[in-house]
Amino acid sequence: MMEEYCNERTRGELLDEIRATNFSLIELGLYLDINPDDKKALCLCNECAKKLRTLTDNYQKIYGPLTIEFPCNKWRWLEEPWPWEKGGSF
């Protein structure tokens, strides 16, 4: 179901969702550093981590790697035009 959701979104929207989820995960981690016994926050952190993993996996299957750690057989960004080849502003 998450994969279908990702396919309906534009690349930019998916990246924005990845960034927002990553931010939430970092903030929850900082909160849990101070409140390690908060079970609700820990559960939310685990859900957020799972969502981030799913979003990034789906993004990388469609658009290629986000980081160097993602294994792939070729660099997909070489298939796209360079910024100066797109025309218009950067």
Secondary structure by P-SEA (a helix, b strand, c coil): caaaaaaaccaaaaaaaaaaaaaaaaaaaaaaaacccaaaaaaaaaaaaaaaaaaaaaaaaccccccccccccccccccccccccccccc
